[in-house]
Amino acid sequence: MANLLSLEQFRRIVKMHPYHFWQLANSSVPIDRPCDDLLFEEDWQNSDAMSRTGIREAISMAERKIREWLSYDIAPRYRVDTVDWPRRVNQQEWRWNDVSAIDRSIGVRLPVGHVRSIGMQVQTLLDSPAVVLSDENNDGVIDSFTATFATTLTSTDDLIAYYATADRWDLTLPDEDWKITPLSYTIAGGVCTVRGKCWQVVNPILYADQVGRTTYDPDDLATYVTTISIYREYIDPNGQTVDDAQATLIWETNPYPLWYFAGGVSPYTPNASDPAALGKAVARVGIRDAEIGLITPDQAIYNAQLGEWQRVYWSTGFEPDRVQVRYLAGLPLVNGQMDRTWQDITAYLALAELEGPICACESVRARLHYWQFDLARTGGANDESYAISAEDLDNPLGGTRRGHIHAWKRLKTMRRLIGYTF
């Protein structure tokens, strides 16, 4: 599961040197040896400091802790989740139709809330434009890039850039890990222009260098990729098969004689009497409460003649066991990016999660030390001691560093608890 907060966003918040963070240096942007703030891709390349991979892992841990507490993501994320079908309190009672006791569709709770749309995620490659590097501030060092391509689109909302497959050093990693963000997209006169900073298009293959502590020249064109891949990513709600529909209802095979009572026919594959078989049916999904992730899935078929979806009776004659849902969920983006408040919270929590120091100059080291400082520290005689409240000490983020406590104080009022009555 790729991170929602990119490394570049993290770097900007922590205010680390852009070239050195991305392993770039030359005579114009030299490494100050007393400072030595050059970061490397892997921890083994510098045994005395964390790497970019270590930072990614800390961000991932921070986002997981935030999601587990809030029960929603802090930016949109595409998910495919399989959840149990809700049964009656009395497990001996079965529903024989798709209507609840109050004559409404049966509600199913998703693992996360703030549902934005339901359907299959579609990725369409629009173009692979050339990367044009430039020195925008005229200081003698390459600092920016642009890429342009023709398009019939009028909105940039669904556009996202990736490193080309040929530039990826590990093809076993998911596509999400190869996004290039944040970037600027504008469309005018049928041309889309993509803008970003040069260090965002350093060729990833260079970071797979097994020699070790390699520094790359920001003015050497060979340092950068030559093209990027621009995709349109969107949610398609109109899939008509169990593999791409909004949802899929799933039945386990029932023991004899129930399978015979159900007719012993589809949707089971290979058949309704095989104990290993599963029955599957296309379902459409209504959203009852987007914030808490409460949806109403039900079996449906598409009537091509009328051009509309129609609800149908459960294929097996009794309620399903599980439902698989494809959906986008999370807090909305602001100007195409995660809200800045959440960027800060995630970055500071990630700093607290880091297992070691980061190579950086004094001002950055002081900032890192501030967020990594353990507020529960106690010392011996003539030493400093600190005390925090029991509530902060027992915070579910699992730490007492300042970054943990800061995030906990922001998060604890943002959780929405769900109550049930029987």
Secondary structure as UniProt FT lines:
FT   HELIX           7..14
FT   HELIX           18..21
FT   TURN            22..23
FT   TURN            33..35
FT   HELIX           43..45
FT   TURN            47..48
FT   HELIX           52..70
FT   STRAND          77..84
FT   TURN            91..92
FT   TURN            101..102
FT   STRAND          108..109
FT   STRAND          115..118
FT   STRAND          120..127
FT   STRAND          132..134
FT   TURN            136..137
FT   STRAND          144..150
FT   TURN            157..158
FT   STRAND          159..163
FT   HELIX           165..167
FT   TURN            171..172
FT   HELIX           175..178
FT   STRAND          179..180
FT   STRAND          184..188
FT   TURN            189..190
FT   STRAND          191..197
FT   HELIX           198..201
FT   HELIX           204..208
FT   TURN            218..219
FT   HELIX           221..223
FT   STRAND          227..236
FT   TURN            237..238
FT   TURN            242..244
FT   STRAND          247..252
FT   TURN            256..257
FT   HELIX           258..261
FT   TURN            262..263
FT   TURN            266..267
FT   STRAND          268..269
FT   TURN            272..273
FT   TURN            275..276
FT   STRAND          278..289
FT   TURN            290..293
FT   STRAND          294..303
FT   TURN            304..307
FT   STRAND          308..311
FT   TURN            315..316
FT   STRAND          322..329
FT   TURN            335..336
FT   HELIX           340..353
FT   HELIX           362..372
FT   TURN            375..376
FT   TURN            381..382
FT   HELIX           390..393
FT   TURN            396..397
FT   HELIX           402..411
FT   TURN            412..413
//
